[in-house]
């Protein structure tokens, strides 16, 4: 009976998350379709073209990334194929765009969680956006130079099916929402299986050396690993509690938050963009390697900054915070 109650609870929890996503996706999708049919997308695209040109992407996708940064991954996904037909994109295009969104998305909410652990909102948000831009540029040039992933995109799941009439559009939207529910339920139960079988704990132990390479010590490693696999809401939440106890130094809190900004929820988010056609090496292996290297570089720079100066620069001061040793 307890197993049944747990199953019901987990399903209801997933349905609550799904409802929140539906409330985000449906208005954005319809608004995007209205703007597209009214020609407003064509007017906005030139302004975003210089930014997206850095990544070799269609200028229309700039609006999708901006939405992703403000709303979250599902907000961006709701717009991608409404703005740009899947047939006009390559696997490289969706991989580079997915890399952008995976690193920099849902910033108002996720960075507010990070801020509660101590690090300042502006500095960590800026680092996260800069990381997304740098990695996407690197990935774009590697793919362009090698010709890798140049084949036409053939996604296994298209969030919204384009149609010439509103009835067809709405039918495609309902179909996409049904598929999204199936994906969310599969991911939720898949993550539970990984936890119950101990595979999640094993994965965390395997990645411990990479976290140390990034400059993250054992004191913050556990919380960073939780954020890496389960998302900033989980990892950041645990880090908030520990940061307030003073058991973790401000430098380690900051470095951990930087790393989680670059790489978090790597199972769920990665599988979602892979369903759109993104390549696993680009959005998972490459992103992890970049997160480790970029965080290690930032940690190295921070070591040259005196404690008092670092704390006043990187943290928002509260009554419960005080500078701590490295």
Rosetta silent file (secondary structure, phi, psi, omega in degrees, C-alpha in Angstrom):
SEQUENCE: XXXXXXXXXXXXXXXXXXXXXXXXXXXXXXXXXXXXXXXXXXXXXXXXXXXXXXXXXXXXXXXXXXXXXXXXXXXXXXXXXXXXXXXXXXXXXXXXXXXXXXXXXXXXXXXXXXXXXXXXXXXXXXXXXXXXXXXXXXXXXXXXXXXXXXXXXXXXXXXXXXXXXXXXXXXXXXXXXXXXXXXXXXXXXXXXXXXXXXXXXXXXXXXXXXXXXXXXXXXXXXXXXXXXXXXXXXXXXXXXXXXXXXXXXXXXXXXXXXXXXXXXXXXXXXXXXXXXXXXXXXXXXXXXXXXXXXXXXXXXXXXXXXXXXXXXXXXXXXXXXXXXXX
SCORE:     score description
SCORE:     0.000 S_00000001
   1 L     0.000  -38.984  178.896    0.000    0.000    0.000 S_00000001
   2 H   -63.087  -37.829  178.218    2.863    2.419    0.780 S_00000001
   3 H   -64.325  -39.678  178.379    4.306    1.760   -2.666 S_00000001
   4 H   -65.303  -43.031  178.589    0.944    2.558   -4.229 S_00000001
   5 H   -62.410  -40.069  179.031    0.646    5.783   -2.238 S_00000001
   6 H   -63.592  -42.429 -179.920    4.160    6.743   -3.315 S_00000001
   7 H   -62.472  -43.123  178.917    3.294    6.037   -6.958 S_00000001
   8 H   -64.199  -43.730  179.921    0.141    8.138   -6.736 S_00000001
   9 H   -61.279  -44.267 -178.535    2.030   10.948   -4.985 S_00000001
  10 H   -65.777  -40.297  179.041    4.786   10.949   -7.618 S_00000001
  11 H   -66.001  -44.115  178.510    2.302   10.979  -10.472 S_00000001
  12 H   -63.578  -38.473  177.620    0.293   13.811   -8.927 S_00000001
  13 H   -61.633  -43.543  178.559    3.501   15.746   -8.316 S_00000001
  14 H   -65.128  -38.753  178.717    4.455   15.342  -11.985 S_00000001
  15 H   -65.446  -34.446  176.123    0.974   16.412  -13.079 S_00000001
  16 H   -65.017  -43.058  177.036    1.316   19.572  -10.987 S_00000001
  17 H   -62.688  -43.384  179.899    4.616   20.353  -12.725 S_00000001
  18 H   -59.677  -42.398 -179.719    3.006   19.575  -16.076 S_00000001
  19 H   -63.463  -39.674  177.206    0.152   21.984  -15.365 S_00000001
  20 H   -62.774  -39.975  179.065    2.623   24.746  -14.541 S_00000001
  21 H   -67.960  -39.247  177.992    4.426   24.078  -17.834 S_00000001
  22 H   -61.119  -41.100  179.267    1.158   24.076  -19.766 S_00000001
  23 H   -64.114  -24.991  176.739    0.326   27.466  -18.280 S_00000001
  24 H   -85.319  -48.892 -171.038    3.649   28.717  -19.629 S_00000001
  25 H   -69.788  -44.617 -173.508    3.741   26.966  -22.996 S_00000001
  26 H   -62.211  -51.312  178.895    0.205   27.465  -24.282 S_00000001
  27 H   -61.379  -40.835 -179.015    0.071   31.301  -24.006 S_00000001
  28 H   -65.086  -43.236 -179.077    3.620   31.639  -25.369 S_00000001
  29 H   -62.862  -46.112 -179.987    2.941   29.276  -28.261 S_00000001
  30 H   -66.279  -42.395  178.978   -0.297   31.016  -29.254 S_00000001
  31 H   -62.521  -39.848  179.243    1.268   34.471  -28.854 S_00000001
  32 H   -64.933  -42.010  178.981    4.226   33.413  -30.992 S_00000001
  33 H   -63.654  -40.714  177.932    1.910   32.056  -33.690 S_00000001
  34 H   -62.332  -46.619  179.758   -0.079   35.307  -33.666 S_00000001
  35 H   -62.951  -38.991  179.637    3.113   37.367  -33.964 S_00000001
  36 H   -64.300  -44.823 -179.012    4.370   35.108  -36.732 S_00000001
  37 H   -70.118  -26.906  179.004    1.151   35.390  -38.738 S_00000001
  38 H   -85.130   -6.921  178.756    1.087   39.167  -38.197 S_00000001
  39 L    85.320    6.996 -177.910    4.653   39.519  -39.474 S_00000001
  40 H   -70.789  -30.884  178.872    6.011   40.845  -36.161 S_00000001
  41 H   -63.470  -41.706  179.719    8.664   38.110  -35.985 S_00000001
  42 H   -63.632  -31.146  178.899   10.044   39.220  -39.325 S_00000001
  43 H   -75.307  -35.866 -177.150   10.301   42.771  -38.003 S_00000001
  44 H   -80.680  -26.245 -174.383   12.093   41.748  -34.769 S_00000001
  45 H   -56.213  -43.807 -179.077   14.503   39.282  -36.377 S_00000001
  46 H   -58.655  -34.140  179.864   16.947   41.860  -37.822 S_00000001
  47 H   -67.507  -30.167 -178.152   17.574   43.356  -34.377 S_00000001
  48 H   -94.045   -9.283 -176.017   18.531   39.920  -33.016 S_00000001
  49 H   -56.790  -44.128 -178.934   20.466   38.850  -36.112 S_00000001
  50 H   -60.492  -36.132  179.810   23.907   40.092  -34.920 S_00000001
  51 H   -69.342  -49.070 -177.386   23.643   38.076  -31.711 S_00000001
  52 H   -70.350  -23.052  177.367   22.490   34.867  -33.349 S_00000001
  53 H   -64.556  -26.745  176.670   25.077   35.295  -36.109 S_00000001
  54 L   -59.641  -28.197 -176.076   27.741   34.629  -33.449 S_00000001
  55 L  -108.334    3.954 -179.298   26.370   31.097  -33.266 S_00000001
  56 L    67.489   30.465 -175.751   25.527   30.643  -36.940 S_00000001
  57 L  -109.912  155.936  175.855   21.807   30.433  -36.104 S_00000001
  58 L   -58.802  138.826 -177.226   18.719   31.920  -37.795 S_00000001
  59 L   -59.994  -28.279 -179.485   17.978   35.374  -36.336 S_00000001
  60 L   -59.952  -28.469 -177.710   14.411   34.330  -35.479 S_00000001
  61 H   -70.791  -12.992  176.735   15.764   32.010  -32.779 S_00000001
  62 H   -60.394  -37.742  178.620   16.990   35.035  -30.829 S_00000001
  63 H   -66.930  -37.008  178.639   13.424   35.592  -29.645 S_00000001
  64 H   -66.736  -41.200  179.582   13.193   31.950  -28.522 S_00000001
  65 H   -67.249  -41.114  178.209   16.429   32.216  -26.516 S_00000001
  66 H   -59.907  -42.834  177.287   15.321   35.480  -24.913 S_00000001
  67 H   -63.297  -41.695  178.177   12.065   33.798  -23.898 S_00000001
  68 H   -60.854  -41.765  179.989   14.015   30.812  -22.562 S_00000001
  69 H   -63.952  -35.698 -176.847   16.230   33.063  -20.455 S_00000001
  70 H   -87.011  -37.590 -172.574   13.217   34.788  -18.928 S_00000001
  71 H  -104.677  -44.642 -177.688   10.712   31.929  -18.694 S_00000001
  72 L   138.937  176.800 -176.868   12.636   28.649  -18.906 S_00000001
  73 H   -56.588  -43.885 -176.267   13.473   25.810  -21.276 S_00000001
  74 H   -67.280  -28.444  174.822    9.850   25.013  -22.060 S_00000001
  75 H   -64.606  -41.116  177.552    9.211   28.622  -23.026 S_00000001
  76 H   -68.296  -43.139 -178.536   11.998   28.415  -25.608 S_00000001
  77 H   -60.834  -35.698 -179.519   10.862   24.991  -26.820 S_00000001
  78 H   -62.314  -20.370 -173.306    7.352   26.332  -27.379 S_00000001
  79 H  -105.520  -23.843 -167.756    8.736   28.793  -29.930 S_00000001
  80 H   -49.723  -62.424 -172.559   11.545   26.989  -31.796 S_00000001
  81 H   -83.994   -5.923  169.555    9.703   25.290  -34.635 S_00000001
  82 H   -77.585  -35.707 -179.727    7.022   27.962  -34.760 S_00000001
  83 H   -81.011  -41.303 -175.878    9.740   30.486  -35.592 S_00000001
  84 L  -132.919  121.595  178.759   11.928   28.287  -37.798 S_00000001
  85 L   -59.364  140.364 -179.150   10.724   25.162  -39.664 S_00000001
  86 H   -58.467  -33.644 -177.062   12.555   22.003  -38.624 S_00000001
  87 H   -67.412  -17.650 -178.907   13.286   21.235  -42.279 S_00000001
  88 H   -95.512    1.603 -178.408   15.395   24.399  -42.597 S_00000001
  89 L  -112.194  157.481  175.087   17.675   23.518  -39.650 S_00000001
  90 E  -105.148  169.251  175.548   20.555   21.103  -39.240 S_00000001
  91 H   -61.650  -36.063  177.674   21.416   18.891  -36.281 S_00000001
  92 H   -61.494  -41.823 -179.593   24.291   21.305  -35.608 S_00000001
  93 H   -60.023  -50.395 -177.320   21.847   24.240  -35.418 S_00000001
  94 H   -69.248  -28.758  177.944   19.570   22.629  -32.845 S_00000001
  95 H   -68.940  -44.751  179.075   22.596   21.394  -30.870 S_00000001
  96 H   -65.895  -44.384  179.482   24.129   24.874  -30.646 S_00000001
  97 H   -63.617  -40.831  178.711   20.790   26.465  -29.786 S_00000001
  98 H   -62.545  -38.012  177.700   20.107   23.796  -27.164 S_00000001
  99 H   -60.520  -42.363  177.240   23.522   24.479  -25.611 S_00000001
 100 H   -58.631  -49.682 -174.889   22.580   28.149  -25.283 S_00000001
 101 H   -70.399  -38.002 -178.024   19.249   27.364  -23.647 S_00000001
 102 H   -63.185  -35.506 -179.416   20.576   24.597  -21.380 S_00000001
 103 H   -83.456  -44.356 -175.717   23.121   26.926  -19.782 S_00000001
 104 L  -117.970   96.029  176.983   21.096   30.151  -19.717 S_00000001
 105 L  -152.285  156.488  177.339   17.390   29.646  -19.019 S_00000001
 106 L    51.234   38.641 -171.832   14.870   30.542  -16.334 S_00000001
 107 H   -63.052  -42.927 -179.052   17.275   33.131  -14.979 S_00000001
 108 H   -57.825  -38.694 -177.890   14.875   35.205  -12.819 S_00000001
 109 H   -81.221  -53.422 -174.145   13.789   32.133  -10.857 S_00000001
 110 H   -66.575  -39.301 -179.341   16.945   30.014  -10.760 S_00000001
 111 H   -73.927  -22.698  174.048   19.329   32.878  -10.064 S_00000001
 112 H   -68.485  -36.490  175.821   17.062   34.081   -7.267 S_00000001
 113 H   -64.422  -44.835  177.471   17.569   30.665   -5.654 S_00000001
 114 H   -59.207  -41.457 -178.735   21.329   31.061   -6.122 S_00000001
 115 H   -60.915  -34.913 -179.161   21.155   34.525   -4.567 S_00000001
 116 H   -68.167  -20.257  175.256   19.586   33.110   -1.422 S_00000001
 117 L   -81.159  -10.978  177.039   22.705   30.985   -0.959 S_00000001
 118 L   132.373  -51.799 -177.094   24.757   34.196   -0.884 S_00000001
 119 E   -58.712  144.353 -177.744   26.261   35.029   -4.296 S_00000001
 120 L   -65.728  145.831 -177.267   24.981   38.226   -5.899 S_00000001
 121 H   -63.374  -47.499 -173.840   22.258   37.954   -8.538 S_00000001
 122 H   -65.904  -45.835 -175.387   23.898   40.197  -11.142 S_00000001
 123 H   -67.614  -43.743 -178.680   27.376   38.669  -11.042 S_00000001
 124 H   -71.547  -34.273  176.820   26.250   35.022  -11.185 S_00000001
 125 H   -66.860  -41.270  178.845   23.658   35.761  -13.885 S_00000001
 126 H   -63.324  -42.215  179.116   26.271   37.581  -15.963 S_00000001
 127 H   -64.154  -40.113 -178.647   28.708   34.687  -15.618 S_00000001
 128 H   -65.750  -45.024  178.305   26.021   32.210  -16.631 S_00000001
 129 H   -65.134  -42.932  178.311   25.000   34.150  -19.761 S_00000001
 130 H   -60.648  -40.208  178.181   28.659   34.699  -20.690 S_00000001
 131 H   -62.744  -41.868  178.397   29.287   30.970  -20.284 S_00000001
 132 H   -61.345  -44.194 -179.267   26.361   30.146  -22.577 S_00000001
 133 H   -64.754  -47.832 -177.740   27.647   32.542  -25.230 S_00000001
 134 H   -62.467  -47.137 -178.398   31.250   31.318  -25.049 S_00000001
 135 H   -65.528  -41.106  179.996   30.342   27.625  -25.170 S_00000001
 136 H   -64.112  -37.858  177.548   27.845   28.116  -28.018 S_00000001
 137 H   -64.947  -46.350  178.846   30.465   30.030  -30.040 S_00000001
 138 H   -59.720  -47.956 -178.333   33.071   27.310  -29.455 S_00000001
 139 H   -61.985  -42.991  179.265   30.588   24.568  -30.338 S_00000001
 140 H   -59.148  -46.838 -177.295   29.446   26.410  -33.476 S_00000001
 141 H   -68.881  -36.155  176.998   32.998   26.856  -34.787 S_00000001
 142 H   -63.850  -46.154 -178.841   33.933   23.247  -34.031 S_00000001
 143 H   -68.250  -38.281  179.899   30.869   21.949  -35.865 S_00000001
 144 H   -68.249  -40.952 -178.210   31.287   24.379  -38.762 S_00000001
 145 H   -69.277  -40.988 -176.236   34.985   23.581  -39.212 S_00000001
 146 H   -86.243  -19.794 -176.185   34.579   19.816  -39.030 S_00000001
 147 L    76.486    7.828 -178.869   31.253   19.617  -40.862 S_00000001
 148 L   -71.497  140.100  178.750   30.017   17.367  -38.081 S_00000001
 149 L    65.970   27.286 -179.204   26.231   17.245  -37.538 S_00000001
 150 L   -81.494   -6.735 -177.916   25.571   19.092  -40.812 S_00000001
 151 L   -66.859  153.367 -179.242   22.800   16.670  -41.789 S_00000001
 152 E   -59.210  147.141 -179.098   19.207   17.996  -41.916 S_00000001
 153 L   -72.783  134.884  176.743   17.293   17.964  -38.660 S_00000001
 154 L  -137.371   74.741 -173.721   14.815   15.132  -38.193 S_00000001
 155 L   -65.461  146.635  175.857   13.457   15.531  -34.633 S_00000001
 156 L   -78.146  -17.325 -179.692   11.679   12.674  -32.908 S_00000001
 157 L  -146.232  122.825  175.411    9.334   15.216  -31.327 S_00000001
 158 L  -108.176  115.914 -174.925    8.185   18.568  -32.678 S_00000001
 159 L   -53.201  -42.846  179.932    6.523   20.618  -29.905 S_00000001
 160 L  -132.739  127.547  179.744    4.085   22.375  -32.222 S_00000001
 161 L   -84.618  120.907 -179.427    3.107   21.170  -35.662 S_00000001
 162 L   -66.466  144.916 -179.724    3.011   24.051  -38.109 S_00000001
 163 L  -150.592  154.702 -179.180   -0.216   24.460  -40.040 S_00000001
 164 L   -82.167  -14.319  179.430   -1.723   26.901  -42.486 S_00000001
 165 L  -126.402  159.312 -175.469   -4.980   27.169  -40.519 S_00000001
 166 H   -67.238  -33.364  179.350   -5.770   27.738  -36.854 S_00000001
 167 H   -63.794  -43.765  177.387   -7.627   24.461  -36.443 S_00000001
 168 H   -65.388  -38.053  177.816   -4.592   22.508  -37.588 S_00000001
 169 H   -62.528  -47.034 -178.696   -2.341   24.595  -35.368 S_00000001
 170 H   -66.009  -36.667  176.466   -4.467   23.960  -32.268 S_00000001
 171 H   -63.430  -43.279  177.844   -4.642   20.246  -33.043 S_00000001
 172 H   -62.969  -37.325  178.733   -0.851   20.167  -33.338 S_00000001
 173 H   -64.457  -44.802  178.603   -0.553   22.026  -30.035 S_00000001
 174 H   -62.970  -40.598  178.458   -2.775   19.498  -28.244 S_00000001
 175 H   -62.923  -42.371  179.324   -0.791   16.639  -29.749 S_00000001
 176 H   -64.294  -39.239  179.314    2.474   18.226  -28.603 S_00000001
 177 H   -65.628  -35.729  177.524    1.112   18.700  -25.065 S_00000001
 178 H   -65.694  -42.783  178.103    0.138   15.021  -24.919 S_00000001
 179 H   -65.221  -39.511  179.559    3.645   13.970  -25.967 S_00000001
 180 H   -61.462  -39.931  177.824    5.140   16.393  -23.434 S_00000001
 181 H   -62.593  -43.066  178.376    3.106   14.765  -20.645 S_00000001
 182 H   -61.900  -40.961  179.314    4.380   11.318  -21.656 S_00000001
 183 H   -64.624  -44.676 -178.944    7.971   12.604  -21.667 S_00000001
 184 H   -63.900  -42.770  178.567    7.607   14.217  -18.233 S_00000001
 185 H   -63.711  -41.488  178.872    6.097   11.104  -16.673 S_00000001
 186 H   -63.913  -41.310  179.614    8.856    8.934  -18.165 S_00000001
 187 H   -67.176  -43.075 -178.361   11.544   11.303  -16.884 S_00000001
 188 H   -61.497  -46.307 -179.586   10.020   11.553  -13.406 S_00000001
 189 H   -72.978  -32.630  176.829    9.795    7.795  -12.988 S_00000001
 190 H   -63.300  -42.195  178.178   13.174    7.262  -14.622 S_00000001
 191 H   -65.090  -38.217  177.869   14.835    9.560  -12.097 S_00000001
 192 H   -63.917  -39.666  177.593   13.098    7.733   -9.241 S_00000001
 193 H   -62.527  -42.332  178.741   14.406    4.410  -10.551 S_00000001
 194 H   -61.674  -38.202  179.231   17.928    5.845  -10.685 S_00000001
 195 H   -69.843  -48.622 -175.112   17.609    6.996   -7.071 S_00000001
 196 H   -66.748  -32.489 -179.551   16.079    3.779   -5.723 S_00000001
 197 L   -84.103   -7.106 -179.648   18.592    1.515   -7.475 S_00000001
 198 L    85.258    0.189 -179.044   21.549    3.552   -6.227 S_00000001
 199 H   -66.138  -36.345  179.444   22.629    4.468   -9.747 S_00000001
 200 H   -62.701  -44.382  178.717   22.234    8.162   -9.001 S_00000001
 201 H   -63.121  -38.419  177.942   24.552    7.920   -5.997 S_00000001
 202 H   -63.581  -43.456  179.098   27.045    5.974   -8.124 S_00000001
 203 H   -61.775  -38.672  178.227   26.981    8.653  -10.809 S_00000001
 204 H   -62.899  -41.318  178.768   27.632   11.297   -8.173 S_00000001
 205 H   -66.778  -37.729  179.845   30.683    9.379   -6.925 S_00000001
 206 H   -63.441  -37.353 -177.230   31.975    8.936  -10.470 S_00000001
 207 H   -85.465   -4.225 -179.583   31.771   12.678  -11.108 S_00000001
 208 H   -56.273  -43.853  178.144   33.429   13.632   -7.821 S_00000001
 209 H   -60.500  -36.690  178.500   36.933   13.832   -9.408 S_00000001
 210 H   -65.463  -37.980  178.112   35.588   16.195  -12.097 S_00000001
 211 H   -65.715  -40.149  177.365   34.121   18.449   -9.422 S_00000001
 212 H   -63.848  -37.393  178.151   37.460   18.537   -7.607 S_00000001
 213 H   -63.358  -32.501  178.857   39.120   19.446  -10.908 S_00000001
 214 L   -76.679   -4.798 -179.913   36.685   22.350  -11.184 S_00000001
 215 L    95.941   10.277 -178.628   37.875   23.613   -7.793 S_00000001
 216 L   -95.733  118.686 -177.050   34.913   22.323   -5.798 S_00000001
 217 L   -82.113  173.092 -176.313   35.973   20.740   -2.528 S_00000001
 218 H   -59.702  -33.878 -177.276   34.306   17.888   -0.686 S_00000001
 219 H   -59.996  -31.513 -179.771   32.418   20.288    1.589 S_00000001
 220 H  -111.104   -4.738 -175.173   30.383   21.576   -1.379 S_00000001
 221 H   -61.478  -42.375 -177.249   30.734   18.583   -3.694 S_00000001
 222 H   -62.126  -44.931 -177.337   27.619   16.755   -2.528 S_00000001
 223 H   -70.574  -35.485  177.261   25.304   19.728   -3.029 S_00000001
 224 H   -65.219  -40.900  179.315   26.865   20.550   -6.388 S_00000001
 225 H   -64.543  -38.324  177.116   26.360   16.963   -7.542 S_00000001
 226 H   -62.553  -44.822  177.272   22.707   17.101   -6.497 S_00000001
 227 H   -63.558  -37.423 -179.871   22.262   20.286   -8.533 S_00000001
 228 H   -59.924  -43.269 -176.134   24.115   18.717  -11.443 S_00000001
 229 H   -91.348  -37.889 -171.109   21.688   15.797  -11.643 S_00000001
 230 H  -109.156   -8.864  175.916   18.447   17.136  -10.179 S_00000001
 231 L   110.014  164.542 -176.674   18.595   20.867  -10.891 S_00000001
 232 H   -64.550  -33.212 -179.593   19.293   24.179   -9.183 S_00000001
 233 H   -59.773  -39.682  179.225   16.091   24.028   -7.141 S_00000001
 234 H   -78.608  -56.993 -177.350   17.381   20.903   -5.357 S_00000001
 235 H   -63.602  -43.090  178.609   21.108   21.612   -5.229 S_00000001
 236 H   -65.477  -36.877  178.566   20.671   25.316   -4.552 S_00000001
 237 H   -62.008  -43.689  177.334   18.118   24.598   -1.843 S_00000001
 238 H   -66.265  -38.592 -178.745   20.529   22.342    0.019 S_00000001
 239 H   -66.401  -35.586  177.262   23.334   24.830   -0.480 S_00000001
 240 H   -58.191  -47.668 -178.765   21.227   27.627    0.995 S_00000001
 241 H   -61.753  -45.307 -177.693   20.774   25.646    4.190 S_00000001
 242 H   -71.497  -36.022  179.710   24.458   24.769    4.500 S_00000001
 243 H   -62.540  -35.305 -178.816   25.663   28.255    3.599 S_00000001
 244 H   -72.273  -23.206  177.647   23.634   29.695    6.453 S_00000001
 245 H   -78.522  -17.822 -177.893   25.284   27.341    8.927 S_00000001
 246 L    81.901    9.325 -179.320   28.707   28.644    7.935 S_00000001
 247 L   -77.789  -15.997  179.546   30.013   25.128    7.285 S_00000001
 248 L  -119.082  132.651 -178.047   30.941   26.008    3.702 S_00000001
 249 L   -68.220  151.355  178.679   33.252   28.903    2.882 S_00000001
 250 H   -55.625  -36.312  179.593   31.900   31.742    0.701 S_00000001
 251 H   -63.170  -42.763 -179.987   34.418   30.877   -2.028 S_00000001
 252 H   -69.333  -36.265  175.642   33.157   27.296   -2.214 S_00000001
 253 H   -61.339  -45.894 -178.090   29.536   28.463   -2.195 S_00000001
 254 H   -64.206  -47.733 -178.729   30.284   30.841   -5.063 S_00000001
 255 H   -63.112  -40.693  177.768   32.226   28.284   -7.122 S_00000001
 256 H   -61.495  -42.824  179.927   29.527   25.675   -6.574 S_00000001
 257 H   -66.348  -37.531  176.992   26.848   28.107   -7.734 S_00000001
 258 H   -62.367  -46.807 -179.270   28.877   29.003  -10.833 S_00000001
 259 H   -62.501  -44.551  179.515   29.268   25.334  -11.751 S_00000001
 260 H   -63.004  -31.705  176.386   25.565   24.611  -11.224 S_00000001
 261 H   -63.901  -39.350  179.967   24.748   27.542  -13.489 S_00000001
 262 H   -75.155  -36.949 -174.984   26.790   25.992  -16.296 S_00000001
 263 L  -143.499  111.087  177.002   25.605   22.412  -15.749 S_00000001
 264 L  -151.865  157.486 -179.088   22.484   21.346  -13.886 S_00000001
 265 L    48.374   48.104 -169.440   19.594   18.926  -14.357 S_00000001
 266 L   -71.832  -18.337  178.587   21.760   17.155  -16.904 S_00000001
 267 L   -83.126  -58.258 -175.536   19.535   14.087  -17.239 S_00000001
 268 H   -62.909  -54.433 -176.181   16.089   15.626  -17.643 S_00000001
 269 H   -62.987  -39.091 -179.394   17.037   18.744  -19.626 S_00000001
 270 H   -64.677  -43.831  179.783   19.429   16.840  -21.887 S_00000001
 271 H   -63.840  -34.336  179.909   16.838   14.204  -22.793 S_00000001
 272 H   -63.860  -49.110 -177.981   14.309   16.927  -23.609 S_00000001
 273 H   -73.370  -26.953  174.841   16.561   18.685  -26.145 S_00000001
 274 H   -65.655  -32.243  176.207   17.739   15.358  -27.545 S_00000001
 275 H   -65.390  -24.022  176.533   14.090   14.653  -28.368 S_00000001
 276 L   -82.087  -11.837  178.918   14.229   17.817  -30.477 S_00000001
 277 L   116.564   -0.358 -179.779   17.210   16.403  -32.373 S_00000001
 278 L   -67.463  148.686 -179.016   20.189   17.810  -30.427 S_00000001
 279 L   -84.466  136.252 -175.326   23.361   15.694  -30.300 S_00000001
 280 H   -64.011  -37.844 -178.876   24.273   14.186  -26.921 S_00000001
 281 H   -63.215  -38.839 -178.694   27.995   14.892  -27.223 S_00000001
 282 H   -73.453  -41.251 -174.010   27.380   18.594  -27.789 S_00000001
 283 H   -93.159  -11.867  179.988   24.714   19.166  -25.152 S_00000001
 284 H  -119.401  -68.268 -176.403   26.010   16.766  -22.490 S_00000001
 285 H   -61.117  -48.579 -179.888   29.658   15.690  -22.775 S_00000001
 286 H   -64.512  -40.019  179.854   30.876   18.983  -24.235 S_00000001
 287 H   -65.486  -40.304  177.991   28.818   21.045  -21.804 S_00000001
 288 H   -64.210  -43.899  179.175   30.168   19.115  -18.823 S_00000001
 289 H   -61.790  -42.098  178.123   33.745   19.526  -20.049 S_00000001
 290 H   -64.329  -42.717 -179.452   33.161   23.253  -20.533 S_00000001
 291 H   -59.750  -43.042  179.315   31.569   23.579  -17.077 S_00000001
 292 H   -65.255  -48.322 -176.787   34.573   21.934  -15.425 S_00000001
 293 H   -65.909  -45.189 -177.749   37.139   23.981  -17.389 S_00000001
 294 H   -67.033  -40.607  179.083   35.315   27.315  -17.034 S_00000001
 295 H   -67.303  -39.524  177.345   34.661   26.839  -13.316 S_00000001
 296 H   -61.367  -40.685  178.611   38.281   25.823  -12.733 S_00000001
 297 H   -64.441  -44.451  179.050   39.429   28.995  -14.505 S_00000001
 298 H   -64.323  -41.200  178.178   37.097   31.168  -12.432 S_00000001
 299 H   -62.274  -37.984  179.237   38.225   29.425   -9.227 S_00000001
 300 H   -64.944  -42.126  178.170   41.853   30.090  -10.189 S_00000001
 301 H   -64.833  -40.837 -177.493   41.121   33.799  -10.706 S_00000001
 302 H   -64.399  -28.936  179.997   39.250   34.024   -7.402 S_00000001
 303 L   -63.464  -21.887 -179.371   42.262   32.687   -5.497 S_00000001
 304 L   -87.354   -4.464 -178.404   44.114   35.904   -6.343 S_00000001
 305 L   -98.657  126.343  178.542   41.392   38.084   -4.784 S_00000001
 306 L   -57.612  152.050 -175.067   41.681   38.841   -1.025 S_00000001
 307 H   -54.856  -48.879 -175.092   38.866   37.489    1.143 S_00000001
 308 H   -65.564  -39.930  179.214   37.327   40.827    2.116 S_00000001
 309 H   -68.726  -40.490  179.028   37.355   42.155   -1.437 S_00000001
 310 H   -61.800  -45.099 -175.960   35.982   38.901   -2.835 S_00000001
 311 H   -64.687  -43.000 -178.301   33.147   38.796   -0.317 S_00000001
 312 H   -70.548  -26.328 -178.153   32.030   42.387   -0.915 S_00000001
 313 H   -84.479  -41.528 -170.243   32.197   41.880   -4.692 S_00000001
 314 H   -96.913  -17.724 -174.561   30.603   38.469   -5.096 S_00000001
 315 E  -117.667  149.483  168.356   28.089   38.311   -2.247 S_00000001
 316 L   -85.638  131.177 -176.211   25.083   40.269   -1.182 S_00000001
 317 L   -81.770  134.452  172.402   25.638   41.072    2.480 S_00000001
 318 L  -131.478  170.756 -177.993   23.105   39.948    5.073 S_00000001
 319 L   -63.838  -28.314 -175.086   23.240   39.903    8.839 S_00000001
 320 L   -89.426   -2.801 -176.184   23.950   36.189    8.893 S_00000001
 321 L  -102.964  144.435  174.877   26.844   36.335    6.446 S_00000001
 322 L  -151.186  149.608 -179.441   30.424   37.063    7.275 S_00000001
 323 L   -57.877  141.719  178.521   33.664   36.528    5.402 S_00000001
 324 L  -127.170  168.886 -179.118   35.150   33.107    5.875 S_00000001
 325 L   -69.212  167.650 -177.838   38.437   31.530    5.017 S_00000001
 326 L   -66.439    0.000    0.000   39.179   30.037    1.594 S_00000001
